[in-house]
Amino acid sequence: MQSRPGGPIGRTLVALSAALVLGLTACTSAAGPDGQSEPALGTPAFSGPWASEFATAYDRATDDFTRSVIEDGVVSEQERAEMIDRFTRCVADLGYGIDEYALDGSFHLTFAPDTDADAAYEEVKGCSRSSGETEIGALSSWTHRNPERADETTLVVECLARSGVVPTSYSTSDYANDVPRDDYPFAEEDAGREALQRCRVDPLGVGS
């Protein structure tokens, strides 16, 4: 939990969208021989690296706005901005605040010091669903951060190497070993930690 002088207490929460939709990937529609998803009745036939996730999100959508964003297989910057506006307004109506909505779908939730954090979390989940943030947030994050659906670990390691905070010999195996221990061979710890956070959020630098 983080505090701001003179302001509300806040907590950094990973967007609910990615966590919820990730849990459903095992239940997504199977891909056909041409790389397209095999749609359920009434579901558009999506194509591309994230086709199955688009199909699952479309089937889960509970409102016309969310379905209209998803149905063409692309989440535009304008659509993402509209979703964030809907989400932020819903959260504001609950008496909380959202800022720092990042490319990876993480955001900072602020609330009054006497607020029950667990209760706030549950209420914000409702806003995620009603605003379309659950589905649209995840799809936008995945398709913008990693449009070709490359291996995430490889992308992060390559980003760290480009940042110059790890040796050029640093490998994906090294990274996999270092993650559980949270111990990395950074040449300079503060710069390394900053680069690690940046590379995990935006490994290709598309939001820079």
C-alpha positions in Angstrom: 0.0 0.0 0.0 1.3 3.5 -0.9 0.4 6.8 0.6 0.5 10.3 -0.8 1.2 13.3 1.6 -2.1 15.1 2.2 -4.0 12.8 0.0 -5.9 9.5 0.1 -4.2 6.1 0.7 -3.9 4.1 -2.4 -3.1 0.6 -3.6 -1.5 -0.4 -6.8 -3.7 -3.1 -8.4 -3.0 -5.2 -11.5 -5.9 -4.7 -13.8 -8.6 -7.3 -13.3 -9.0 -7.7 -17.1 -5.8 -9.6 -17.8 -6.1 -11.8 -14.8 -9.6 -12.9 -15.5 -9.2 -13.4 -19.2 -5.9 -15.2 -18.8 -7.7 -17.7 -16.6 -10.1 -18.4 -19.5 -7.5 -19.1 -22.2 -7.8 -22.8 -21.6 -11.5 -22.6 -22.5 -11.1 -20.5 -25.6 -12.4 -21.7 -29.0 -10.0 -23.9 -30.9 -8.1 -22.5 -33.8 -8.8 -23.8 -37.3 -6.3 -24.9 -39.9 -6.1 -21.4 -41.3 -5.2 -19.8 -38.0 -8.7 -18.5 -37.4 -10.7 -19.2 -34.3 -13.6 -21.6 -34.7 -16.4 -19.3 -33.5 -19.4 -20.2 -31.3 -22.8 -19.5 -32.7 -23.1 -15.7 -33.1 -19.4 -15.0 -32.5 -17.4 -13.3 -35.3 -14.6 -15.4 -36.9 -11.5 -13.8 -35.6 -8.0 -14.2 -37.1 -4.4 -13.5 -36.0 -2.2 -14.4 -33.1 -4.8 -13.3 -30.5 -7.9 -14.7 -32.3 -8.9 -17.1 -29.5 -8.7 -14.4 -26.9 -10.9 -12.1 -29.0 -13.5 -14.9 -29.4 -13.5 -15.6 -25.7 -13.8 -11.9 -24.8 -16.7 -11.4 -27.3 -18.6 -14.4 -25.8 -18.1 -13.0 -22.3 -19.0 -9.4 -23.1 -22.2 -8.3 -21.4 -22.9 -5.0 -23.2 -23.1 -3.6 -26.7 -20.2 -1.2 -26.3 -17.8 -4.0 -25.4 -19.0 -6.2 -28.3 -18.8 -3.4 -30.7 -15.1 -2.7 -29.8 -14.2 -6.4 -30.0 -16.1 -7.5 -33.1 -13.6 -6.2 -35.7 -10.6 -7.9 -33.9 -8.8 -4.6 -33.2 -8.9 -2.3 -30.1 -8.0 1.2 -31.3 -6.5 3.9 -29.1 -9.8 5.8 -29.3 -11.7 2.7 -28.1 -9.2 2.1 -25.3 -9.5 5.7 -24.2 -13.3 5.5 -24.2 -13.1 2.3 -22.1 -10.8 3.9 -19.6 -13.1 6.9 -19.3 -16.1 4.6 -18.7 -14.1 2.7 -16.1 -12.7 5.8 -14.4 -16.2 7.4 -14.1 -17.7 4.2 -12.7 -14.9 4.1 -10.0 -15.3 7.8 -9.3 -19.1 7.2 -8.6 -18.0 4.8 -5.9 -15.9 7.4 -4.3 -12.5 6.1 -5.4 -9.9 7.3 -7.9 -8.0 5.7 -10.8 -4.8 7.0 -12.2 -1.7 5.7 -14.0 -3.6 3.3 -16.2 -0.6 1.7 -17.8 -0.2 -0.1 -21.1 -0.1 -3.5 -19.4 -3.5 -2.8 -17.8 -2.2 -2.0 -14.3 -3.5 1.0 -12.5 -3.4 2.9 -9.2 -6.5 2.9 -7.1 -6.9 5.6 -4.5 -9.4 5.7 -1.6 -9.9 7.3 1.7 -7.8 6.1 4.7 -10.8 4.5 6.4 -11.9 2.5 3.4 -11.9 -1.3 3.6 -9.4 -2.3 0.8 -11.0 -5.6 0.2 -14.5 -4.1 -0.2 -13.1 -1.4 -2.6 -11.4 -4.2 -4.6 -14.7 -6.0 -5.0 -16.6 -2.9 -6.0 -13.9 -2.0 -8.6 -14.3 -5.5 -10.1 -17.9 -4.6 -10.8 -16.8 -1.4 -12.6 -14.3 -3.5 -14.6 -17.1 -5.7 -15.9 -19.7 -3.0 -16.5 -17.3 -0.7 -18.3 -15.8 -3.3 -20.6 -12.4 -2.9 -18.9 -12.2 -6.7 -18.1 -12.3 -7.7 -21.8 -11.1 -4.6 -23.6 -8.3 -3.8 -21.2 -6.7 -7.3 -21.6 -7.1 -7.4 -25.4 -5.6 -3.9 -25.8 -2.7 -4.7 -23.6 -1.8 -8.0 -25.3 -2.2 -6.7 -28.9 -0.3 -3.4 -28.3 2.5 -4.8 -26.0 3.0 -8.0 -28.0 1.2 -7.9 -31.4 2.9 -11.0 -32.8 2.4 -12.9 -29.5 6.1 -13.5 -29.1 7.5 -15.2 -26.0 7.1 -12.7 -23.2 10.3 -13.8 -21.4 12.3 -13.3 -24.5 10.8 -9.9 -25.0 11.6 -8.8 -21.5 15.2 -10.1 -21.6 15.8 -8.4 -25.0 14.4 -5.2 -23.5 16.7 -5.4 -20.5 19.7 -6.0 -22.8 18.8 -2.9 -24.9 18.5 -0.9 -21.7 22.1 -1.9 -20.8 21.3 -3.0 -17.3 22.3 -6.7 -17.7 25.3 -8.3 -19.4 24.9 -9.1 -23.2 25.2 -12.7 -22.3 22.1 -12.6 -20.1 19.6 -15.3 -21.3 16.0 -16.3 -20.9 17.2 -19.1 -18.7 19.0 -16.7 -16.5 15.9 -14.5 -16.2 13.7 -17.6 -15.3 16.1 -18.5 -12.5 16.3 -14.9 -11.2 12.6 -14.1 -11.1 11.7 -16.4 -8.1 14.6 -15.0 -6.1 14.0 -11.4 -7.3 17.7 -11.1 -7.7 19.2 -9.8 -11.0 22.7 -9.0 -12.2 22.0 -5.3 -12.6 25.1 -3.2 -13.1 23.3 -0.5 -11.1 20.4 -1.6 -8.9 18.1 1.5 -9.1 18.5 1.8 -12.9 18.0 -2.0 -13.2 14.8 -2.0 -11.2 13.4 0.9 -13.2 14.3 -0.9 -16.5 12.8 -4.2 -15.2 9.5 -2.5 -14.4 9.5 -0.7 -17.8 10.3 -3.8 -19.7 7.6 -5.9 -18.1 5.0 -3.2 -18.8 6.1 -2.3 -22.3 8.9 -4.7 -23.6 8.8 -3.3 -27.2 8.7 0.3 -26.1 5.5 1.0 -28.1 4.2 3.4 -25.5 7.4 5.4 -25.3 
